[in-house]
Amino acid sequence: MLIVDPDDLRRSIEKLLQGSRLQRAGAGAVQHESRARKRVLVVDDSITVREVERQLLANQGYQVEVAVDGMEGWNLIREGRFDLVISDIDMPRLDGLELVRRMKADVRLQATPVVIVSYKDREEDRLRGLEAGANHYLTKSSFHDDTLIQAVRELIGDAEA
C-alpha cells in the first residue's frame, strides 16, 4: 500500500520549481517577478507559530519557505539561498541554537542573518541565542507583528530586492 505525504510532495515540487528544473505553466512573468523578492526561511516545530510568521512575512511581500524542525531547516539552508532565517530554539532533531552555530561555522552561510523567536524569555536564554550568532532574539510572549517585521527590515530591508 502506497502512503502519500502531501506536505513532502508539495515541498519536493516547490524545490524543483525553485531550482528551475520545472516551470509553472504560464508563470514566466510571475516567476521572474518572484525572484526579485527576498527569501526568508521560517523554522519552527509549532504549526501555529510557523503559519502566523509565514503569513505575516508573505503579506509584507517576502517569499517565505517553512521547515518543521531544525534538521529540515538545515537541509533547506544548504540547498537554497535565503536572505534571512527565523528560527525557534526548542525543536526536535536539531535545536535552533545548533542550527545557528552550524550556519555561522559554514563560510557560505555565516553572513546570513538569523532572528530567533522563542518562548524562552530569560536574559540568559537571550544571551545564549546571541552568542550562538543570532542577530536578533525575540520572545513569543512579547511578540508583536511590528516587532518581527521591524527586525526583518532592519536586517534585510523591504521585500523587493
C-alpha positions, 0 to 999 in steps of 0.5 A: 500500500502506497502512503502519500505525504502531501506536505513532502510532495508539495515541498519536493515540487516547490524545490524543483520549481525553485531550482528551475528544473520545472516551470509553472505553466504560464508563470514566466512573468510571475516567476521572474517577478518572484525572484526579485523578492527576498527569501526568508526561511521560517523554522519552527516545530509549532504549526501555529507559530510557523503559519502566523510568521509565514503569513505575516512575512508573505503579506509584507511581500517576502517569499517565505519557505517553512521547515518543521524542525531544525534538521529540515531547516538545515537541509533547506539552508544548504540547498537554497539561498535565503536572505534571512532565517527565523528560527525557534530554539526548542525543536526536535532533531536539531535545536535552533541554537545548533542550527545557528552555530552550524550556519555561522561555522559554514563560510557560505552561510555565516553572513546570513542573518538569523532572528530567533523567536522563542518562548524562552524569555530569560536574559540568559536564554537571550544571551545564549541565542546571541552568542550562538550568532543570532542577530536578533532574539525575540520572545513569543510572549512579547511578540508583536507583528511590528516587532518581527517585521521591524527586525526583518527590515532592519536586517534585510530591508523591504521585500523587493530586492 
